[in-house]
Amino acid sequence: MTTKLAIIYYSSTGTNYQMAKWAKDEAEKQGAEVKLVRAPELAPMEAIEQNPAWKEHFEATKDVVPEAKVDDLEWADAFIISAPTRFGNVPAQIKQFFDMAGGLWAQGKLVNKVASAMSSAQNPHGGQEATILNIYTTMYHWGAIVVSPGYSDDAIFAAGGNPYGTSVSVDGEGNMKEDVEGAVRHQAKRTLEVATKLNQ
Ligand SMILES: Cc1cc2nc3c(=O)[nH]c(=O)nc-3n(C[C@H](O)[C@H](O)[C@H](O)COP(=O)(O)O)c2cc1C
């Protein structure tokens, strides 16, 4: 049976979108059926328009990447969730999406889904680890099986050594400071390997 992976991300300025796209590319190479979906934007246009990079990214993706639906959670065997830090926590857009899953959760339909998370911040210690752990808290409540990378591949060291999930820092221009593509690809592959074993 083909393993189904939902990659759910939120991104204001493109970093987490890029990580999500690397994960999608790798998962498809591994033979998974992949849905790449974005948490619906909640910010008002006045706020988005004040930040040219945010506006540009929003316009570039709004008609290209489908919005995440709770049905995607039911459909998937595994999730990869990628979100920038907001003061060490998840963006409201991701939290709102999680909060929409109450019905599925109450019916036990999220139990034994495989989950793994990625994050970014402006500073190297700006809250990436806390953000990933906050995502995992929700996953534990769902009864999902969290697959963290640990130190299971050399690519994790090259990316900065975050064992909870791939994370990156971004400079003032929005460029990624660490080389995380290999770690993202490894995380996607590992998540799928576990999900595929569970689905056998
Ligand atoms: C409301 C808000 C809070 C943020 N909090 C932090 C923070 O505490 N530390 C930090 O290093 N970066 C912080 N950032 C920077 C973002 O995490 C950064 O812009 C993001 O990781 C870039 O990812 P994206 O391109 O996918 O949007 C914050 C940004 C916003 C808008």
Ligand as a Chemical Component Dictionary entry (heavy atoms), coordinates in Angstrom:
data_LIG
# 
_chem_comp.id                   LIG 
_chem_comp.type                 NON-POLYMER 
_chem_comp.pdbx_formal_charge   0 
_chem_comp.three_letter_code    LIG 
# 
loop_
_chem_comp_atom.comp_id 
_chem_comp_atom.atom_id 
_chem_comp_atom.alt_atom_id 
_chem_comp_atom.type_symbol 
_chem_comp_atom.charge 
_chem_comp_atom.model_Cartn_x 
_chem_comp_atom.model_Cartn_y 
_chem_comp_atom.model_Cartn_z 
_chem_comp_atom.pdbx_ordinal 
LIG C1  C1  C 0 5.366  37.611 15.523 1  
LIG C2  C2  C 0 6.721  37.063 15.240 2  
LIG C3  C3  C 0 7.474  36.524 16.260 3  
LIG C4  C4  C 0 8.742  36.026 16.019 4  
LIG N1  N1  N 0 9.489  35.567 17.074 5  
LIG C5  C5  C 0 10.783 35.261 16.860 6  
LIG C6  C6  C 0 11.616 34.947 17.975 7  
LIG O1  O1  O 0 11.193 34.959 19.128 8  
LIG N2  N2  N 0 12.917 34.630 17.709 9  
LIG C7  C7  C 0 13.432 34.603 16.438 10 
LIG O2  O2  O 0 14.599 34.318 16.265 11 
LIG N3  N3  N 0 12.648 34.879 15.370 12 
LIG C8  C8  C 0 11.349 35.225 15.560 13 
LIG N4  N4  N 0 10.563 35.560 14.495 14 
LIG C9  C9  C 0 11.124 35.454 13.126 15 
LIG C10 C10 C 0 10.495 34.316 12.334 16 
LIG O3  O3  O 0 10.553 33.102 13.033 17 
LIG C11 C11 C 0 11.126 34.198 10.961 18 
LIG O4  O4  O 0 10.751 35.335 10.246 19 
LIG C12 C12 C 0 10.650 32.941 10.266 20 
LIG O5  O5  O 0 11.261 31.839 10.887 21 
LIG C13 C13 C 0 10.886 32.892 8.775  22 
LIG O6  O6  O 0 10.161 31.780 8.291  23 
LIG P1  P1  P 0 9.192  31.928 7.024  24 
LIG O7  O7  O 0 10.039 32.553 5.940  25 
LIG O8  O8  O 0 8.767  30.542 6.688  26 
LIG O9  O9  O 0 8.027  32.818 7.386  27 
LIG C14 C14 C 0 9.274  36.051 14.710 28 
LIG C15 C15 C 0 8.501  36.578 13.675 29 
LIG C16 C16 C 0 7.245  37.083 13.922 30 
LIG C17 C17 C 0 6.452  37.661 12.785 31 
# 
loop_
_chem_comp_bond.comp_id 
_chem_comp_bond.atom_id_1 
_chem_comp_bond.atom_id_2 
_chem_comp_bond.value_order 
_chem_comp_bond.pdbx_ordinal 
LIG C1  C2  SING 1  
LIG C2  C3  SING 2  
LIG C2  C16 DOUB 3  
LIG C3  C4  DOUB 4  
LIG C4  N1  SING 5  
LIG C4  C14 SING 6  
LIG N1  C5  DOUB 7  
LIG C5  C6  SING 8  
LIG C5  C8  SING 9  
LIG C6  O1  DOUB 10 
LIG C6  N2  SING 11 
LIG N2  C7  SING 12 
LIG C7  O2  DOUB 13 
LIG C7  N3  SING 14 
LIG N3  C8  DOUB 15 
LIG C8  N4  SING 16 
LIG N4  C9  SING 17 
LIG N4  C14 SING 18 
LIG C9  C10 SING 19 
LIG C10 O3  SING 20 
LIG C10 C11 SING 21 
LIG C11 O4  SING 22 
LIG C11 C12 SING 23 
LIG C12 O5  SING 24 
LIG C12 C13 SING 25 
LIG C13 O6  SING 26 
LIG O6  P1  SING 27 
LIG P1  O7  DOUB 28 
LIG P1  O8  SING 29 
LIG P1  O9  SING 30 
LIG C14 C15 DOUB 31 
LIG C15 C16 SING 32 
LIG C16 C17 SING 33 
# 
